[in-house]
Amino acid sequence: MTGRVAPELVSFRFLEHLGSGGFADVYKYENLGRAVAVKVLHGNLGADNQRAFEAEAHTMAKLSNQPNVVSIFDAGRAQSGSAYLVMEFCPPPNLATRVRGGGGVLTPRHALEIGIQIA
């Protein structure tokens, strides 16, 4: 883990740390009886990164009805002041894991199906 502590969010129960990136950490919480992923912006980032995070939230929310885009359920600020996005939790395996598990090779047909979904 990064040494950062998952923020306390009202009506959410922290479950586990999922990953970290340059601008945010992602945690698994439970809310309303379902698992959700919560992306929390690192608190020490500047205004430009804050605006980029907010733009990401708006873009993702507009695309949430697409079948291959993670749904955004909510956005807000933790009591610590960190901005966060509440998203659909997509359990493993991810695409990279599935490819590696299958010997690391996709058939042309499967690669085409995945490419179409991504596009």
CORGIBEL-V601421 format. One record per backbone hydrogen bond with DSSP energy under -1.0 kcal/mol. NH is the residue of the N-H (numbers start at 1). CO is the residue of the C=O. Records with the same first field share a line. If there is no record, write none. Layout:
NH=CO ; CO
This chain:
12=9
13=30
15=28
16=28
18=26
19=26
21=24
25=40
26=19
27=38
28=16
29=36
30=13
31=34
34=31
36=29
37=87
38=27
39=85
40=25
41=83
42=23
45=42
50=46
51=47
52=48
53=49
54=50
55=51
56=52
57=53
58=54
59=55
60=56
61=57
62=58
63=59
66=63
69=66
73=86
74=86
76=84
78=82
81=78
84=76
85=39
86=74
87=37
88=71
98=94
99=95
100=96
101=97
102=98
103=100
104=99
111=107
112=108
113=109
114=110
115=111
116=112
117=113
118=114
119=115
